Amino acid sequence: MFSVIRARAGAAAVAIGAMSVLAMTAQPAQAAVNPANCRFSYNLSIGRVAADCWNSTGSGWYLQLTCDRFSGRPPYYVRGSIIYGSGVSAAQCDAHISEIGDLVIVNL
């Protein structure tokens, strides 16, 4: 009878130990960059946008532009540089053939 109790106590200790290891190694999800924490600057004569964003985490993000073509052909997308943490990501549409249709902050 004592061996059964010891076996159950041992199994419980192993289960509790495994759960504590899982709890200690689990990482919280990285926060995303909130566009409300960004300042945008535009130079529409050359189709350039820069996003200066504050990000307290080390998560990655970049600015992406949708460039609408003057010819009516499908739009194309331009990405700015990838930033980890706070910084500036800039992108530019070709002002000779397109204009800025939309912009979005993409979180990695």
C-alpha positions in Angstrom: 0.0 0.0 0.0 2.8 2.4 0.8 4.5 1.8 -2.5 1.2 2.8 -4.3 1.1 6.0 -2.2 4.8 6.7 -2.9 4.2 6.1 -6.7 1.3 8.5 -6.8 3.2 11.2 -4.8 6.2 10.8 -7.1 4.0 11.1 -10.2 2.3 14.2 -8.7 5.7 15.7 -7.9 6.9 15.1 -11.5 3.7 16.7 -12.9 4.0 19.8 -10.6 7.7 20.1 -11.6 6.9 19.9 -15.3 4.2 22.5 -15.0 6.5 24.9 -13.1 9.1 24.6 -15.9 6.5 25.3 -18.5 5.3 28.3 -16.6 8.8 29.7 -16.2 9.7 29.3 -19.9 6.5 30.7 -21.4 7.2 34.1 -23.0 4.5 36.8 -23.1 3.4 37.8 -26.6 5.2 40.7 -28.1 3.3 44.0 -28.2 2.5 45.4 -31.6 3.3 49.0 -32.7 0.2 51.2 -32.3 -0.1 53.7 -35.2 -1.4 56.2 -32.6 2.2 56.2 -31.3 3.6 57.2 -34.7 4.2 60.6 -36.3 3.9 60.6 -40.1 5.7 62.9 -42.4 4.8 63.2 -46.1 6.5 64.6 -49.2 3.8 64.1 -51.8 5.8 65.6 -54.6 8.1 62.5 -54.6 5.6 60.1 -53.1 7.5 59.5 -49.8 6.2 58.8 -46.4 8.1 58.3 -43.1 6.7 56.8 -39.9 8.5 57.7 -36.7 7.1 55.3 -34.1 7.6 54.8 -30.4 7.7 51.1 -29.4 8.7 50.2 -25.8 9.1 46.5 -26.8 11.8 45.1 -29.1 9.2 43.9 -31.6 9.7 44.4 -35.3 7.6 46.5 -37.6 7.8 48.4 -40.9 5.8 50.9 -43.0 4.1 49.6 -46.1 2.6 51.8 -48.8 0.1 50.9 -51.4 1.0 52.7 -54.6 -1.9 53.3 -57.1 -0.8 53.5 -60.7 -1.9 56.3 -62.9 -2.5 53.9 -65.8 -5.2 52.0 -63.9 -3.1 48.9 -63.7 -3.1 47.0 -60.3 -1.4 48.7 -57.4 2.0 47.7 -56.1 3.4 47.7 -52.6 6.5 49.3 -51.2 8.0 48.4 -47.8 10.1 50.6 -45.6 13.0 49.3 -43.5 12.3 46.9 -40.7 12.7 48.5 -37.3 13.1 46.7 -33.9 11.9 48.9 -31.1 11.4 52.7 -31.7 12.6 54.3 -34.9 11.8 55.6 -38.4 10.7 53.5 -41.4 10.3 55.3 -44.7 8.9 54.1 -48.1 8.4 55.8 -51.4 6.2 55.3 -54.4 7.5 56.2 -57.9 5.9 59.6 -58.3 6.2 59.4 -62.1 3.8 56.5 -62.5 1.8 56.3 -59.2 0.5 58.0 -56.1 0.1 56.9 -52.5 -3.1 55.0 -52.1 -2.8 53.8 -48.5 -0.3 53.2 -45.8 -0.2 50.7 -42.9 2.2 49.8 -40.1 3.0 46.0 -40.4 3.9 44.2 -37.2 6.2 41.2 -37.4 
